[in-house]
């Protein structure tokens, strides 16, 4: 009887151990399933983060390229602005020189006009004086006409 009792007791312990082992195995399986699910979620998250990282790296490269292009364009514009400024300064200098030259030419032309006008006036007066002398000589050479003319001019 004792052995039966021990046997029953061993069977009961064995059954309890089996039940505990089965429960523990089920718990481990649940943990494993949970861990697999978490692992899968983490792998998906890792893939998304890697894709996001790739996108950000692409955007960064594009931004750096755009920045370099903008810098080159800015340098070109600045260089062009310097050239335009130099050209404008050169044009301003040339304009000032032209204005000065034209002022001098105008002054010279005014002087020339004044001289020519004076020369023409002198020449015209000399012609008129010569004509008057000629007329006076003619009148002196014909005394009768001169007196007639003089007397008709007095009336």
JOQUINOR-V182552 format. One record per residue. N is the residue number from 1. RES is the residue in one letter. SS is DSSP state (@ for helix, = for strand, . for the rest). OMEGA is omega in degrees with one decimal (NA if undefined). D_CENTER is the distance of its C-alpha to the mean C-alpha in Angstrom with 2 decimals. Layout:
((N	RES	SS	OMEGA	D_CENTER) (N	RES	SS	OMEGA	D_CENTER))
This chain:
((1	X	.	-179.6	109.67) (2	X	@	-179.3	107.74) (3	X	@	176.5	106.03) (4	X	@	-179.8	105.30) (5	X	@	179.1	103.90) (6	X	@	178.4	101.83) (7	X	@	178.5	100.82) (8	X	@	-180.0	99.76) (9	X	@	178.7	97.99) (10	X	@	178.2	96.18) (11	X	@	-179.1	95.32) (12	X	@	178.3	93.96) (13	X	@	179.4	91.92) (14	X	@	179.5	90.78) (15	X	@	178.8	89.79) (16	X	@	179.2	88.03) (17	X	@	177.8	86.28) (18	X	@	-179.3	85.31) (19	X	@	178.7	84.07) (20	X	@	179.8	82.11) (21	X	@	179.4	80.76) (22	X	@	179.4	79.82) (23	X	@	180.0	78.16) (24	X	@	178.2	76.31) (25	X	@	177.3	75.31) (26	X	@	178.7	74.03) (27	X	@	178.3	72.12) (28	X	@	178.4	70.64) (29	X	@	177.8	69.74) (30	X	@	178.4	68.00) (31	X	@	178.8	66.16) (32	X	@	178.4	65.27) (33	X	@	177.6	64.06) (34	X	@	179.9	62.01) (35	X	@	177.3	60.60) (36	X	@	179.9	59.81) (37	X	@	177.4	58.06) (38	X	@	178.2	56.07) (39	X	@	179.2	55.31) (40	X	@	177.6	54.12) (41	X	@	179.5	51.93) (42	X	@	177.6	50.53) (43	X	@	177.5	49.90) (44	X	@	177.8	48.06) (45	X	@	178.5	46.06) (46	X	@	178.8	45.34) (47	X	@	179.5	44.17) (48	X	@	179.0	41.89) (49	X	@	177.7	40.51) (50	X	@	177.9	39.97) (51	X	@	177.4	38.17) (52	X	@	178.3	36.04) (53	X	@	177.4	35.38) (54	X	@	178.1	34.45) (55	X	@	179.5	32.07) (56	X	@	177.9	30.48) (57	X	@	177.2	30.24) (58	X	@	179.5	28.60) (59	X	@	178.6	26.09) (60	X	@	178.4	25.49) (61	X	@	178.8	24.96) (62	X	@	179.1	22.54) (63	X	@	178.9	20.64) (64	X	@	177.7	20.71) (65	X	@	179.1	19.51) (66	X	@	179.0	16.57) (67	X	@	178.7	15.85) (68	X	@	177.4	16.14) (69	X	@	179.4	13.88) (70	X	@	177.7	11.13) (71	X	@	178.6	12.01) (72	X	@	178.9	11.97) (73	X	@	178.4	8.57) (74	X	@	178.2	7.39) (75	X	@	178.0	9.84) (76	X	@	-179.5	8.80) (77	X	@	178.8	5.28) (78	X	@	178.8	7.60) (79	X	@	178.9	10.21) (80	X	@	179.9	8.67) (81	X	@	178.3	7.94) (82	X	@	179.5	11.55) (83	X	@	179.1	12.86) (84	X	@	178.9	11.71) (85	X	@	178.1	13.19) (86	X	@	179.4	16.24) (87	X	@	178.8	16.61) (88	X	@	178.5	16.50) (89	X	@	178.3	19.06) (90	X	@	178.7	21.10) (91	X	@	179.0	21.07) (92	X	@	178.9	22.12) (93	X	@	179.0	24.85) (94	X	@	179.0	25.98) (95	X	@	178.5	26.08) (96	X	@	179.0	28.15) (97	X	@	178.6	30.40) (98	X	@	178.9	30.85) (99	X	@	179.6	31.70) (100	X	@	180.0	34.14) (101	X	@	179.6	35.68) (102	X	@	176.2	36.07) (103	X	@	179.4	37.68) (104	X	@	178.3	40.05) (105	X	@	178.8	40.84) (106	X	@	177.7	41.49) (107	X	@	179.1	43.77) (108	X	@	179.6	45.55) (109	X	@	177.3	45.95) (110	X	@	178.3	47.33) (111	X	@	179.9	49.74) (112	X	@	178.4	50.70) (113	X	@	179.3	51.25) (114	X	@	179.8	53.33) (115	X	@	-179.9	55.34) (116	X	@	179.9	55.79) (117	X	@	178.1	56.75) (118	X	@	178.8	59.20) (119	X	@	179.7	60.53) (120	X	@	177.9	60.90) (121	X	@	179.6	62.65) (122	X	@	-179.7	64.95) (123	X	@	179.7	65.60) (124	X	@	178.1	66.33) (125	X	@	177.7	68.57) (126	X	@	177.6	70.33) (127	X	@	-179.5	70.93) (128	X	@	178.6	72.23) (129	X	@	178.5	74.37) (130	X	@	178.1	75.66) (131	X	@	179.8	76.49) (132	X	@	177.7	78.22) (133	X	@	-179.7	80.19) (134	X	@	179.8	81.11) (135	X	@	178.7	82.24) (136	X	@	177.6	84.13) (137	X	@	179.3	85.81) (138	X	@	-178.8	86.77) (139	X	@	179.6	88.17) (140	X	@	-179.8	90.12) (141	X	@	177.3	91.58) (142	X	.	-173.5	92.91) (143	X	@	-177.1	94.49) (144	X	@	179.0	96.01) (145	X	@	-177.8	92.80) (146	X	@	-179.4	91.03) (147	X	@	178.5	93.57) (148	X	@	179.6	93.39) (149	X	@	-178.0	89.70) (150	X	@	-179.4	89.78) (151	X	@	176.5	92.37) (152	X	@	179.9	90.55) (153	X	@	-177.9	87.33) (154	X	@	-176.5	89.15) (155	X	.	NA	90.40))
